Amino acid sequence: MRQAKRHMDTININRQKMKRISIAILMTLFFYTISFAQQKNTSKLTKQIETYLTEFEKNGFAGTVLVELDGKKVISKGYGFRNAELKEKNTPNTIFDIGSLTKQFTAAAILKLEMQGKLSTSDTITKYFQNVPIDKSAITIHDLLRHQSGLQSNVGEDYDPITETAFLDSLMISPLQFKIGSDFSYSNIGYSLLALIIEKVSGQTYEQYLYENLWKSSGMETTGYSRPNFDADLIAIGYGKNYVNWGKPTEKKWNGNAPYRHLLGNGGILTTSEDMFKWHKSLLTENVLSIEAKKKLYHPTIRANENYNAIYAYGWDVSKTNRNTFRVWHNGTNNIFYADFMRFIDEKTTLILMSNKTFRGTDQLNFEIAKIIFNKNYKPTIPKTDNEINQKFTQEIIEIILNKGLEEATLRYKNRLSNTDVLEYLLIRNGYEQLSQNKFDEAIGIFKMNCIANPNSFNAYDSLGEAYMNKGDKISAIKNYEKSLQLDPTNENAEEMIKKMKQ
C-alpha cells in the first residue's frame, strides 16, 4: 500500500510538474506573442514615421528627430543641412539652440536647490533682491515658475547687451499685467529672474550649477552655453525664410561665455537631440530629482480656477490625453531655430525635434508624429514647399476666388503646372482675414479651396466649419467639424463646437 501510495504521489507530482511546465510554456508563448506583436507594430510605426520625415525633408525641413517607442529609441536621424553653403548634413550630433526648452532646466535647478535645503518655492523675491516695489513684493518663486507673477514677457531683445542692475531696474519698474497669482501670462523675464536666484543661492554661474547638478550625472556632455567647449563645426547655422543665413547663436552678442540677462535662464541653451534624450531618461529616475520634486515639477499647486487636465507646470506644459494619460511637453524658438520636446511618460513614448531652418509646418511636426503613433489610420499632412512660385500661385487662386468664384479657381487649380501648388497657411490666413470682415461667402470659398487642395487636413475642415458657424449655417458647420474630427480624433475644438451647436 505504501509503495502504491508513493507511486500515486509520484504520478501526481509528475502531473503537477507537467502542469507547471505547460503553464510556463503557455505563458512564454503568450508573452512572446505580445512581444512579437509590439515589435511588429513598432516596426510598422517606425517605417511610417521615417517615410513621413523623408517627405518632409524633401520640402525643406532641416534638423534632427529622435523617436522613442515603447521605451526604446527607434529613430535618431538628421535631415537637411547644418551648413547649407558647405552641404554639411545635420546628424544626431548636430548642436542646436533649443530656445525655451531651457526653462525646464531652470525649473529643475530650482527644485534641486530646494532638495538641498537652500531655498523654497514659496519664498518671495524680496528674500533675494533689494528695492522690490510693493506691487511685486508678494511674487514667489512658485509664481515665477508657473508664469503667474503678472510680469510681462520681455524688457528687451534676446541679444541686447544689458547689465544685471539695468535688467533688474527695468523689470522692477515694468507694470504688472494682473494681480499676482490670479492668471497666466508667459514671462521670459520671470525665468531670467529665476536664473539670478540660482546664481545667488548657489554661488556659481547659472551654467556651472546646471552642469554639476543636472547635466553631469545625466551624462550630458554636449549641453550648455559655452562650458562644453563645443566643436564649432557641429553647431548648426540658423536659416531664415528661403535659406537666408542668420548665423550661429555663438556668433551673437554674448556677455562673455553666456547670453545677457534678457536670454539667460529662459532660452538659448545649446544641445543635441541625443543629450536631450539622456535628460529624458534621467528624469525617469531619481538621479537628479526626487519623486517629491518631480511631483512638483509636473503637478505643482494650482490656482482655484484650474484643474490638472491642462496646466503650465514648472517649465513644462502638462495636459491629459483622450487616452487618460499625460502629455508633458514644451517647445522653444527664436523664429529661426525651433525645438520641440514631447513626452508621453505613461506610454513610454518620446519625441524630440530640433530645427535650424524656418520652415512652415515644423511647429506641428511632433504633433503629426504623435497622431501617427496614437491614432490608427491617421494620414499626416505634409506641408507644400513654401517658395516664391507657390506663394504667387496661392495668391492668384485667392484673387480668382474673390473676383470670379470658387468654380473658376478650382479649374485653374486642377490645370496647374506639376511643380506648383497652393500653400495651406496662406489660404487659412486670408480666409480668416475675410471672416474678420464678416465676408462669410468669401471666407467659405477660400476654405473650401483649402479642403480641395488638402483633403487630409483636419485644420482645413475645422476652418471651414468655423466659417459656416459664423454665417449661421449650423448644419454645414457641424458637417465640416465632424469631418475634421474624423481626420483627427484629438481635435478638441471641433468636438467642443459640435456639442455647443447640438445643444
Contacts in CASP RR format, 6 or more apart in sequence:
PFRMAT RR
TARGET T0000
AUTHOR 0000-0000-0000
METHOD contacts of the structure
MODEL  1
MRQAKRHMDTININRQKMKRISIAILMTLFFYTISFAQQKNTSKLTKQIE
TYLTEFEKNGFAGTVLVELDGKKVISKGYGFRNAELKEKNTPNTIFDIGS
LTKQFTAAAILKLEMQGKLSTSDTITKYFQNVPIDKSAITIHDLLRHQSG
LQSNVGEDYDPITETAFLDSLMISPLQFKIGSDFSYSNIGYSLLALIIEK
VSGQTYEQYLYENLWKSSGMETTGYSRPNFDADLIAIGYGKNYVNWGKPT
EKKWNGNAPYRHLLGNGGILTTSEDMFKWHKSLLTENVLSIEAKKKLYHP
TIRANENYNAIYAYGWDVSKTNRNTFRVWHNGTNNIFYADFMRFIDEKTT
LILMSNKTFRGTDQLNFEIAKIIFNKNYKPTIPKTDNEINQKFTQEIIEI
ILNKGLEEATLRYKNRLSNTDVLEYLLIRNGYEQLSQNKFDEAIGIFKMN
CIANPNSFNAYDSLGEAYMNKGDKISAIKNYEKSLQLDPTNENAEEMIKK
MKQ
38 70 0 8 1.000
42 69 0 8 1.000
42 70 0 8 1.000
42 72 0 8 1.000
42 74 0 8 1.000
45 69 0 8 1.000
45 74 0 8 1.000
45 372 0 8 1.000
45 373 0 8 1.000
46 67 0 8 1.000
46 69 0 8 1.000
46 74 0 8 1.000
46 75 0 8 1.000
48 372 0 8 1.000
49 67 0 8 1.000
49 75 0 8 1.000
49 369 0 8 1.000
49 372 0 8 1.000
49 373 0 8 1.000
50 75 0 8 1.000
50 77 0 8 1.000
52 368 0 8 1.000
52 369 0 8 1.000
52 372 0 8 1.000
52 380 0 8 1.000
52 382 0 8 1.000
53 61 0 8 1.000
53 65 0 8 1.000
53 75 0 8 1.000
53 77 0 8 1.000
53 79 0 8 1.000
55 382 0 8 1.000
56 79 0 8 1.000
56 365 0 8 1.000
56 382 0 8 1.000
56 383 0 8 1.000
57 79 0 8 1.000
57 80 0 8 1.000
59 359 0 8 1.000
59 382 0 8 1.000
59 383 0 8 1.000
59 384 0 8 1.000
59 385 0 8 1.000
59 386 0 8 1.000
60 80 0 8 1.000
60 357 0 8 1.000
60 359 0 8 1.000
60 385 0 8 1.000
61 79 0 8 1.000
61 80 0 8 1.000
61 355 0 8 1.000
61 357 0 8 1.000
61 359 0 8 1.000
61 362 0 8 1.000
61 365 0 8 1.000
62 79 0 8 1.000
62 80 0 8 1.000
62 81 0 8 1.000
62 82 0 8 1.000
62 84 0 8 1.000
62 90 0 8 1.000
62 239 0 8 1.000
62 355 0 8 1.000
62 356 0 8 1.000
62 357 0 8 1.000
62 359 0 8 1.000
63 78 0 8 1.000
63 79 0 8 1.000
63 80 0 8 1.000
63 82 0 8 1.000
63 90 0 8 1.000
63 94 0 8 1.000
63 96 0 8 1.000
63 236 0 8 1.000
63 353 0 8 1.000
63 354 0 8 1.000
63 355 0 8 1.000
63 356 0 8 1.000
63 357 0 8 1.000
64 76 0 8 1.000
64 77 0 8 1.000
64 78 0 8 1.000
64 79 0 8 1.000
64 90 0 8 1.000
64 91 0 8 1.000
64 92 0 8 1.000
64 94 0 8 1.000
64 96 0 8 1.000
64 272 0 8 1.000
64 273 0 8 1.000
64 352 0 8 1.000
64 353 0 8 1.000
64 354 0 8 1.000
65 75 0 8 1.000
65 76 0 8 1.000
65 77 0 8 1.000
65 78 0 8 1.000
65 79 0 8 1.000
65 273 0 8 1.000
65 351 0 8 1.000
65 352 0 8 1.000
65 353 0 8 1.000
65 365 0 8 1.000
65 369 0 8 1.000
66 73 0 8 1.000
66 75 0 8 1.000
66 76 0 8 1.000
66 92 0 8 1.000
66 273 0 8 1.000
66 274 0 8 1.000
66 276 0 8 1.000
66 277 0 8 1.000
66 350 0 8 1.000
66 351 0 8 1.000
66 352 0 8 1.000
66 353 0 8 1.000
67 73 0 8 1.000
67 74 0 8 1.000
67 75 0 8 1.000
67 76 0 8 1.000
67 350 0 8 1.000
67 351 0 8 1.000
67 352 0 8 1.000
67 369 0 8 1.000
68 74 0 8 1.000
68 277 0 8 1.000
68 280 0 8 1.000
68 348 0 8 1.000
68 349 0 8 1.000
68 350 0 8 1.000
68 351 0 8 1.000
69 348 0 8 1.000
69 349 0 8 1.000
69 373 0 8 1.000
70 348 0 8 1.000
70 349 0 8 1.000
71 348 0 8 1.000
71 349 0 8 1.000
71 350 0 8 1.000
73 277 0 8 1.000
76 92 0 8 1.000
76 273 0 8 1.000
76 274 0 8 1.000
76 277 0 8 1.000
77 92 0 8 1.000
78 89 0 8 1.000
78 90 0 8 1.000
78 91 0 8 1.000
78 92 0 8 1.000
78 94 0 8 1.000
79 90 0 8 1.000
80 89 0 8 1.000
80 90 0 8 1.000
80 357 0 8 1.000
81 87 0 8 1.000
81 88 0 8 1.000
81 89 0 8 1.000
81 90 0 8 1.000
82 88 0 8 1.000
82 89 0 8 1.000
82 90 0 8 1.000
82 91 0 8 1.000
82 94 0 8 1.000
82 234 0 8 1.000
82 235 0 8 1.000
82 236 0 8 1.000
82 237 0 8 1.000
82 356 0 8 1.000
83 236 0 8 1.000
83 237 0 8 1.000
84 237 0 8 1.000
84 239 0 8 1.000
84 243 0 8 1.000
84 245 0 8 1.000
85 237 0 8 1.000
85 245 0 8 1.000
88 233 0 8 1.000
90 236 0 8 1.000
90 356 0 8 1.000
92 272 0 8 1.000
92 273 0 8 1.000
92 274 0 8 1.000
93 222 0 8 1.000
93 234 0 8 1.000
93 272 0 8 1.000
93 274 0 8 1.000
94 234 0 8 1.000
94 235 0 8 1.000
94 236 0 8 1.000
94 272 0 8 1.000
94 354 0 8 1.000
94 356 0 8 1.000
95 222 0 8 1.000
95 230 0 8 1.000
95 231 0 8 1.000
95 234 0 8 1.000
95 235 0 8 1.000
95 236 0 8 1.000
95 270 0 8 1.000
95 271 0 8 1.000
95 272 0 8 1.000
96 236 0 8 1.000
96 270 0 8 1.000
96 271 0 8 1.000
96 272 0 8 1.000
96 273 0 8 1.000
96 337 0 8 1.000
96 339 0 8 1.000
96 354 0 8 1.000
96 355 0 8 1.000
96 356 0 8 1.000
97 236 0 8 1.000
97 249 0 8 1.000
97 268 0 8 1.000
97 269 0 8 1.000
97 270 0 8 1.000
97 334 0 8 1.000
97 336 0 8 1.000
97 337 0 8 1.000
97 339 0 8 1.000
98 267 0 8 1.000
98 268 0 8 1.000
98 269 0 8 1.000
98 270 0 8 1.000
98 271 0 8 1.000
98 276 0 8 1.000
98 332 0 8 1.000
98 337 0 8 1.000
98 339 0 8 1.000
98 354 0 8 1.000
99 267 0 8 1.000
99 268 0 8 1.000
99 269 0 8 1.000
99 332 0 8 1.000
99 333 0 8 1.000
99 334 0 8 1.000
99 337 0 8 1.000
99 339 0 8 1.000
100 188 0 8 1.000
100 266 0 8 1.000
100 267 0 8 1.000
100 330 0 8 1.000
100 331 0 8 1.000
100 332 0 8 1.000
100 333 0 8 1.000
101 267 0 8 1.000
101 269 0 8 1.000
101 276 0 8 1.000
101 330 0 8 1.000
101 331 0 8 1.000
101 332 0 8 1.000
101 339 0 8 1.000
101 341 0 8 1.000
102 191 0 8 1.000
102 265 0 8 1.000
102 266 0 8 1.000
102 267 0 8 1.000
102 268 0 8 1.000
102 269 0 8 1.000
103 191 0 8 1.000
103 265 0 8 1.000
103 266 0 8 1.000
103 267 0 8 1.000
103 315 0 8 1.000
103 330 0 8 1.000
104 314 0 8 1.000
104 315 0 8 1.000
104 316 0 8 1.000
104 330 0 8 1.000
104 341 0 8 1.000
105 210 0 8 1.000
105 214 0 8 1.000
105 265 0 8 1.000
105 269 0 8 1.000
106 191 0 8 1.000
106 194 0 8 1.000
106 195 0 8 1.000
106 198 0 8 1.000
106 206 0 8 1.000
106 265 0 8 1.000
106 266 0 8 1.000
106 315 0 8 1.000
107 145 0 8 1.000
107 194 0 8 1.000
107 297 0 8 1.000
107 314 0 8 1.000
107 315 0 8 1.000
107 316 0 8 1.000
108 214 0 8 1.000
108 288 0 8 1.000
108 289 0 8 1.000
108 297 0 8 1.000
109 198 0 8 1.000
109 206 0 8 1.000
109 209 0 8 1.000
109 210 0 8 1.000
109 213 0 8 1.000
109 214 0 8 1.000
110 119 0 8 1.000
110 121 0 8 1.000
110 141 0 8 1.000
110 145 0 8 1.000
110 194 0 8 1.000
110 197 0 8 1.000
110 198 0 8 1.000
110 314 0 8 1.000
111 121 0 8 1.000
111 289 0 8 1.000
111 293 0 8 1.000
111 296 0 8 1.000
111 297 0 8 1.000
111 314 0 8 1.000
112 213 0 8 1.000
112 214 0 8 1.000
112 288 0 8 1.000
112 289 0 8 1.000
112 293 0 8 1.000
113 119 0 8 1.000
113 198 0 8 1.000
113 201 0 8 1.000
113 202 0 8 1.000
114 120 0 8 1.000
114 121 0 8 1.000
114 293 0 8 1.000
115 289 0 8 1.000
115 290 0 8 1.000
115 293 0 8 1.000
118 201 0 8 1.000
118 202 0 8 1.000
119 141 0 8 1.000
119 197 0 8 1.000
119 201 0 8 1.000
120 141 0 8 1.000
121 140 0 8 1.000
121 141 0 8 1.000
121 142 0 8 1.000
121 145 0 8 1.000
121 296 0 8 1.000
121 300 0 8 1.000
122 140 0 8 1.000
122 141 0 8 1.000
122 142 0 8 1.000
123 140 0 8 1.000
123 141 0 8 1.000
124 137 0 8 1.000
124 138 0 8 1.000
124 139 0 8 1.000
124 140 0 8 1.000
125 132 0 8 1.000
125 136 0 8 1.000
125 137 0 8 1.000
125 139 0 8 1.000
125 140 0 8 1.000
125 141 0 8 1.000
125 144 0 8 1.000
125 193 0 8 1.000
125 197 0 8 1.000
126 132 0 8 1.000
126 137 0 8 1.000
128 196 0 8 1.000
128 197 0 8 1.000
128 200 0 8 1.000
128 201 0 8 1.000
129 168 0 8 1.000
129 196 0 8 1.000
131 172 0 8 1.000
132 172 0 8 1.000
133 172 0 8 1.000
133 173 0 8 1.000
135 176 0 8 1.000
136 149 0 8 1.000
136 151 0 8 1.000
136 172 0 8 1.000
136 176 0 8 1.000
136 180 0 8 1.000
138 180 0 8 1.000
139 149 0 8 1.000
139 150 0 8 1.000
139 151 0 8 1.000
139 180 0 8 1.000
141 194 0 8 1.000
141 197 0 8 1.000
142 300 0 8 1.000
142 301 0 8 1.000
143 149 0 8 1.000
143 150 0 8 1.000
143 180 0 8 1.000
143 181 0 8 1.000
144 151 0 8 1.000
144 187 0 8 1.000
144 190 0 8 1.000
144 191 0 8 1.000
144 193 0 8 1.000
144 194 0 8 1.000
145 194 0 8 1.000
145 300 0 8 1.000
145 314 0 8 1.000
145 315 0 8 1.000
146 184 0 8 1.000
146 300 0 8 1.000
146 312 0 8 1.000
146 313 0 8 1.000
146 314 0 8 1.000
147 184 0 8 1.000
147 185 0 8 1.000
147 186 0 8 1.000
147 187 0 8 1.000
147 190 0 8 1.000
147 312 0 8 1.000
148 180 0 8 1.000
148 181 0 8 1.000
148 182 0 8 1.000
148 183 0 8 1.000
148 184 0 8 1.000
148 185 0 8 1.000
148 303 0 8 1.000
149 176 0 8 1.000
149 180 0 8 1.000
149 181 0 8 1.000
149 187 0 8 1.000
149 190 0 8 1.000
150 176 0 8 1.000
150 177 0 8 1.000
150 178 0 8 1.000
150 179 0 8 1.000
150 180 0 8 1.000
150 181 0 8 1.000
150 183 0 8 1.000
150 185 0 8 1.000
150 187 0 8 1.000
151 171 0 8 1.000
151 174 0 8 1.000
151 176 0 8 1.000
151 177 0 8 1.000
151 185 0 8 1.000
151 187 0 8 1.000
151 189 0 8 1.000
151 190 0 8 1.000
151 193 0 8 1.000
152 174 0 8 1.000
152 175 0 8 1.000
152 177 0 8 1.000
152 185 0 8 1.000
152 187 0 8 1.000
152 189 0 8 1.000
153 185 0 8 1.000
153 186 0 8 1.000
153 187 0 8 1.000
153 188 0 8 1.000
153 189 0 8 1.000
154 188 0 8 1.000
154 189 0 8 1.000
154 262 0 8 1.000
155 167 0 8 1.000
155 170 0 8 1.000
155 171 0 8 1.000
155 174 0 8 1.000
155 189 0 8 1.000
155 262 0 8 1.000
156 162 0 8 1.000
156 170 0 8 1.000
156 262 0 8 1.000
157 262 0 8 1.000
158 252 0 8 1.000
158 259 0 8 1.000
158 262 0 8 1.000
158 263 0 8 1.000
158 268 0 8 1.000
158 334 0 8 1.000
159 252 0 8 1.000
159 253 0 8 1.000
159 254 0 8 1.000
159 259 0 8 1.000
159 260 0 8 1.000
159 262 0 8 1.000
159 263 0 8 1.000
160 253 0 8 1.000
160 260 0 8 1.000
160 262 0 8 1.000
161 253 0 8 1.000
161 255 0 8 1.000
161 260 0 8 1.000
162 170 0 8 1.000
162 260 0 8 1.000
162 261 0 8 1.000
162 262 0 8 1.000
163 261 0 8 1.000
164 196 0 8 1.000
164 261 0 8 1.000
167 192 0 8 1.000
167 260 0 8 1.000
167 261 0 8 1.000
167 262 0 8 1.000
168 196 0 8 1.000
171 189 0 8 1.000
171 190 0 8 1.000
171 193 0 8 1.000
174 189 0 8 1.000
177 183 0 8 1.000
177 185 0 8 1.000
178 185 0 8 1.000
181 303 0 8 1.000
182 303 0 8 1.000
184 312 0 8 1.000
186 312 0 8 1.000
188 262 0 8 1.000
188 263 0 8 1.000
188 266 0 8 1.000
188 267 0 8 1.000
189 262 0 8 1.000
189 266 0 8 1.000
190 266 0 8 1.000
191 265 0 8 1.000
191 266 0 8 1.000
191 267 0 8 1.000
192 261 0 8 1.000
192 262 0 8 1.000
192 263 0 8 1.000
192 264 0 8 1.000
192 265 0 8 1.000
192 266 0 8 1.000
194 265 0 8 1.000
195 206 0 8 1.000
195 264 0 8 1.000
195 265 0 8 1.000
195 266 0 8 1.000
196 261 0 8 1.000
198 206 0 8 1.000
198 209 0 8 1.000
199 205 0 8 1.000
199 206 0 8 1.000
199 209 0 8 1.000
202 209 0 8 1.000
203 209 0 8 1.000
204 212 0 8 1.000
205 258 0 8 1.000
206 258 0 8 1.000
206 264 0 8 1.000
206 265 0 8 1.000
207 224 0 8 1.000
207 225 0 8 1.000
207 226 0 8 1.000
207 227 0 8 1.000
207 257 0 8 1.000
207 258 0 8 1.000
208 227 0 8 1.000
210 224 0 8 1.000
211 223 0 8 1.000
211 224 0 8 1.000
211 227 0 8 1.000
213 288 0 8 1.000
214 220 0 8 1.000
214 279 0 8 1.000
214 288 0 8 1.000
215 221 0 8 1.000
215 223 0 8 1.000
215 224 0 8 1.000
215 279 0 8 1.000
217 282 0 8 1.000
217 287 0 8 1.000
217 288 0 8 1.000
218 278 0 8 1.000
218 279 0 8 1.000
218 281 0 8 1.000
218 282 0 8 1.000
218 287 0 8 1.000
218 288 0 8 1.000
219 275 0 8 1.000
219 278 0 8 1.000
219 282 0 8 1.000
220 271 0 8 1.000
220 275 0 8 1.000
220 278 0 8 1.000
220 279 0 8 1.000
221 228 0 8 1.000
221 275 0 8 1.000
222 228 0 8 1.000
222 230 0 8 1.000
222 271 0 8 1.000
222 272 0 8 1.000
222 274 0 8 1.000
222 275 0 8 1.000
223 269 0 8 1.000
223 270 0 8 1.000
223 271 0 8 1.000
223 272 0 8 1.000
223 275 0 8 1.000
223 276 0 8 1.000
223 279 0 8 1.000
224 269 0 8 1.000
224 270 0 8 1.000
224 271 0 8 1.000
225 254 0 8 1.000
225 257 0 8 1.000
225 258 0 8 1.000
225 259 0 8 1.000
225 268 0 8 1.000
225 269 0 8 1.000
225 270 0 8 1.000
226 250 0 8 1.000
226 254 0 8 1.000
226 256 0 8 1.000
226 257 0 8 1.000
226 258 0 8 1.000
227 257 0 8 1.000
230 250 0 8 1.000
230 270 0 8 1.000
232 248 0 8 1.000
232 250 0 8 1.000
235 248 0 8 1.000
235 249 0 8 1.000
235 250 0 8 1.000
235 270 0 8 1.000
236 248 0 8 1.000
236 337 0 8 1.000
236 356 0 8 1.000
237 245 0 8 1.000
237 246 0 8 1.000
237 247 0 8 1.000
237 248 0 8 1.000
237 356 0 8 1.000
238 245 0 8 1.000
238 246 0 8 1.000
238 247 0 8 1.000
238 248 0 8 1.000
238 336 0 8 1.000
238 337 0 8 1.000
238 356 0 8 1.000
238 357 0 8 1.000
239 245 0 8 1.000
239 246 0 8 1.000
239 336 0 8 1.000
239 356 0 8 1.000
239 357 0 8 1.000
239 358 0 8 1.000
240 246 0 8 1.000
240 336 0 8 1.000
240 357 0 8 1.000
240 358 0 8 1.000
241 358 0 8 1.000
241 386 0 8 1.000
242 387 0 8 1.000
242 388 0 8 1.000
243 357 0 8 1.000
246 336 0 8 1.000
249 268 0 8 1.000
249 270 0 8 1.000
249 337 0 8 1.000
250 270 0 8 1.000
252 259 0 8 1.000
253 260 0 8 1.000
254 260 0 8 1.000
255 261 0 8 1.000
255 264 0 8 1.000
258 264 0 8 1.000
259 267 0 8 1.000
259 268 0 8 1.000
267 332 0 8 1.000
268 334 0 8 1.000
272 354 0 8 1.000
273 352 0 8 1.000
273 353 0 8 1.000
273 354 0 8 1.000
276 341 0 8 1.000
276 352 0 8 1.000
276 354 0 8 1.000
277 350 0 8 1.000
277 352 0 8 1.000
280 341 0 8 1.000
280 343 0 8 1.000
280 350 0 8 1.000
280 352 0 8 1.000
282 288 0 8 1.000
283 289 0 8 1.000
283 294 0 8 1.000
284 345 0 8 1.000
289 297 0 8 1.000
296 314 0 8 1.000
297 313 0 8 1.000
297 314 0 8 1.000
297 315 0 8 1.000
297 316 0 8 1.000
298 313 0 8 1.000
298 314 0 8 1.000
298 316 0 8 1.000
298 318 0 8 1.000
298 326 0 8 1.000
298 328 0 8 1.000
299 308 0 8 1.000
299 313 0 8 1.000
299 318 0 8 1.000
300 313 0 8 1.000
300 314 0 8 1.000
302 308 0 8 1.000
302 311 0 8 1.000
308 318 0 8 1.000
308 320 0 8 1.000
309 319 0 8 1.000
309 320 0 8 1.000
310 317 0 8 1.000
310 318 0 8 1.000
310 319 0 8 1.000
310 320 0 8 1.000
311 317 0 8 1.000
311 318 0 8 1.000
311 319 0 8 1.000
312 318 0 8 1.000
315 330 0 8 1.000
316 328 0 8 1.000
316 329 0 8 1.000
316 330 0 8 1.000
317 328 0 8 1.000
317 329 0 8 1.000
317 330 0 8 1.000
318 326 0 8 1.000
318 327 0 8 1.000
318 328 0 8 1.000
318 329 0 8 1.000
319 326 0 8 1.000
319 327 0 8 1.000
319 329 0 8 1.000
320 326 0 8 1.000
320 327 0 8 1.000
321 327 0 8 1.000
321 344 0 8 1.000
321 374 0 8 1.000
321 490 0 8 1.000
322 489 0 8 1.000
322 490 0 8 1.000
323 347 0 8 1.000
323 374 0 8 1.000
325 344 0 8 1.000
325 346 0 8 1.000
325 347 0 8 1.000
326 344 0 8 1.000
326 345 0 8 1.000
326 346 0 8 1.000
327 342 0 8 1.000
327 343 0 8 1.000
327 344 0 8 1.000
327 370 0 8 1.000
328 342 0 8 1.000
328 343 0 8 1.000
328 344 0 8 1.000
328 345 0 8 1.000
329 340 0 8 1.000
329 341 0 8 1.000
329 342 0 8 1.000
329 343 0 8 1.000
330 340 0 8 1.000
330 341 0 8 1.000
331 338 0 8 1.000
331 339 0 8 1.000
331 340 0 8 1.000
331 341 0 8 1.000
331 363 0 8 1.000
332 338 0 8 1.000
332 339 0 8 1.000
332 340 0 8 1.000
333 339 0 8 1.000
333 363 0 8 1.000
335 358 0 8 1.000
336 356 0 8 1.000
336 357 0 8 1.000
336 358 0 8 1.000
337 354 0 8 1.000
337 355 0 8 1.000
337 356 0 8 1.000
338 353 0 8 1.000
338 354 0 8 1.000
338 355 0 8 1.000
338 358 0 8 1.000
338 362 0 8 1.000
338 363 0 8 1.000
339 353 0 8 1.000
339 354 0 8 1.000
339 355 0 8 1.000
340 351 0 8 1.000
340 352 0 8 1.000
340 353 0 8 1.000
340 354 0 8 1.000
340 363 0 8 1.000
340 365 0 8 1.000
340 366 0 8 1.000
341 351 0 8 1.000
341 352 0 8 1.000
341 353 0 8 1.000
342 350 0 8 1.000
342 351 0 8 1.000
342 352 0 8 1.000
342 366 0 8 1.000
342 367 0 8 1.000
342 370 0 8 1.000
343 349 0 8 1.000
343 350 0 8 1.000
343 351 0 8 1.000
344 350 0 8 1.000
344 370 0 8 1.000
347 374 0 8 1.000
349 370 0 8 1.000
349 373 0 8 1.000
351 366 0 8 1.000
351 369 0 8 1.000
351 370 0 8 1.000
353 362 0 8 1.000
353 365 0 8 1.000
353 366 0 8 1.000
355 362 0 8 1.000
359 383 0 8 1.000
359 386 0 8 1.000
360 383 0 8 1.000
360 386 0 8 1.000
360 423 0 8 1.000
360 425 0 8 1.000
361 383 0 8 1.000
361 425 0 8 1.000
364 381 0 8 1.000
368 380 0 8 1.000
368 381 0 8 1.000
369 380 0 8 1.000
371 378 0 8 1.000
371 380 0 8 1.000
371 488 0 8 1.000
371 490 0 8 1.000
372 378 0 8 1.000
372 380 0 8 1.000
374 490 0 8 1.000
375 488 0 8 1.000
375 489 0 8 1.000
375 490 0 8 1.000
378 487 0 8 1.000
378 488 0 8 1.000
379 456 0 8 1.000
379 487 0 8 1.000
380 456 0 8 1.000
381 424 0 8 1.000
381 454 0 8 1.000
381 456 0 8 1.000
381 457 0 8 1.000
381 458 0 8 1.000
381 459 0 8 1.000
383 423 0 8 1.000
383 424 0 8 1.000
383 425 0 8 1.000
384 390 0 8 1.000
384 421 0 8 1.000
384 422 0 8 1.000
384 423 0 8 1.000
384 424 0 8 1.000
385 421 0 8 1.000
386 423 0 8 1.000
386 425 0 8 1.000
389 419 0 8 1.000
389 420 0 8 1.000
390 420 0 8 1.000
390 421 0 8 1.000
390 422 0 8 1.000
390 423 0 8 1.000
391 423 0 8 1.000
391 426 0 8 1.000
393 416 0 8 1.000
393 420 0 8 1.000
393 421 0 8 1.000
393 422 0 8 1.000
394 422 0 8 1.000
394 423 0 8 1.000
394 426 0 8 1.000
394 427 0 8 1.000
395 426 0 8 1.000
396 412 0 8 1.000
397 409 0 8 1.000
397 412 0 8 1.000
397 413 0 8 1.000
397 422 0 8 1.000
397 427 0 8 1.000
397 449 0 8 1.000
398 426 0 8 1.000
398 427 0 8 1.000
398 430 0 8 1.000
398 446 0 8 1.000
400 408 0 8 1.000
400 409 0 8 1.000
400 412 0 8 1.000
401 409 0 8 1.000
401 442 0 8 1.000
401 445 0 8 1.000
401 446 0 8 1.000
401 449 0 8 1.000
402 442 0 8 1.000
405 445 0 8 1.000
406 445 0 8 1.000
406 448 0 8 1.000
406 449 0 8 1.000
409 449 0 8 1.000
410 449 0 8 1.000
410 452 0 8 1.000
413 422 0 8 1.000
413 449 0 8 1.000
413 452 0 8 1.000
413 453 0 8 1.000
421 453 0 8 1.000
422 449 0 8 1.000
422 450 0 8 1.000
422 453 0 8 1.000
424 450 0 8 1.000
424 453 0 8 1.000
424 454 0 8 1.000
424 457 0 8 1.000
424 459 0 8 1.000
424 460 0 8 1.000
427 446 0 8 1.000
427 447 0 8 1.000
427 449 0 8 1.000
427 450 0 8 1.000
427 453 0 8 1.000
428 447 0 8 1.000
428 450 0 8 1.000
428 459 0 8 1.000
428 460 0 8 1.000
428 463 0 8 1.000
430 446 0 8 1.000
431 442 0 8 1.000
431 443 0 8 1.000
431 446 0 8 1.000
431 447 0 8 1.000
431 463 0 8 1.000
431 467 0 8 1.000
432 443 0 8 1.000
432 463 0 8 1.000
434 440 0 8 1.000
434 442 0 8 1.000
434 443 0 8 1.000
434 446 0 8 1.000
435 443 0 8 1.000
435 466 0 8 1.000
435 467 0 8 1.000
435 470 0 8 1.000
438 470 0 8 1.000
440 467 0 8 1.000
440 470 0 8 1.000
440 471 0 8 1.000
441 471 0 8 1.000
443 467 0 8 1.000
443 470 0 8 1.000
444 464 0 8 1.000
444 467 0 8 1.000
444 468 0 8 1.000
444 471 0 8 1.000
447 460 0 8 1.000
447 463 0 8 1.000
447 464 0 8 1.000
447 465 0 8 1.000
447 467 0 8 1.000
448 464 0 8 1.000
450 457 0 8 1.000
450 460 0 8 1.000
450 463 0 8 1.000
450 464 0 8 1.000
451 457 0 8 1.000
451 460 0 8 1.000
451 461 0 8 1.000
451 464 0 8 1.000
454 460 0 8 1.000
456 487 0 8 1.000
457 487 0 8 1.000
458 484 0 8 1.000
458 485 0 8 1.000
458 487 0 8 1.000
458 488 0 8 1.000
458 491 0 8 1.000
458 494 0 8 1.000
459 484 0 8 1.000
460 484 0 8 1.000
461 480 0 8 1.000
461 481 0 8 1.000
461 483 0 8 1.000
461 484 0 8 1.000
461 487 0 8 1.000
461 494 0 8 1.000
462 480 0 8 1.000
462 481 0 8 1.000
462 484 0 8 1.000
462 491 0 8 1.000
462 493 0 8 1.000
462 494 0 8 1.000
464 480 0 8 1.000
465 476 0 8 1.000
465 477 0 8 1.000
465 479 0 8 1.000
465 480 0 8 1.000
465 481 0 8 1.000
465 484 0 8 1.000
465 497 0 8 1.000
466 477 0 8 1.000
466 497 0 8 1.000
468 474 0 8 1.000
468 476 0 8 1.000
468 477 0 8 1.000
468 480 0 8 1.000
469 477 0 8 1.000
469 497 0 8 1.000
469 501 0 8 1.000
474 501 0 8 1.000
477 497 0 8 1.000
477 501 0 8 1.000
478 498 0 8 1.000
478 501 0 8 1.000
478 502 0 8 1.000
481 494 0 8 1.000
481 497 0 8 1.000
481 498 0 8 1.000
481 501 0 8 1.000
482 494 0 8 1.000
482 498 0 8 1.000
484 491 0 8 1.000
484 494 0 8 1.000
485 491 0 8 1.000
485 494 0 8 1.000
485 495 0 8 1.000
485 498 0 8 1.000
488 494 0 8 1.000
END
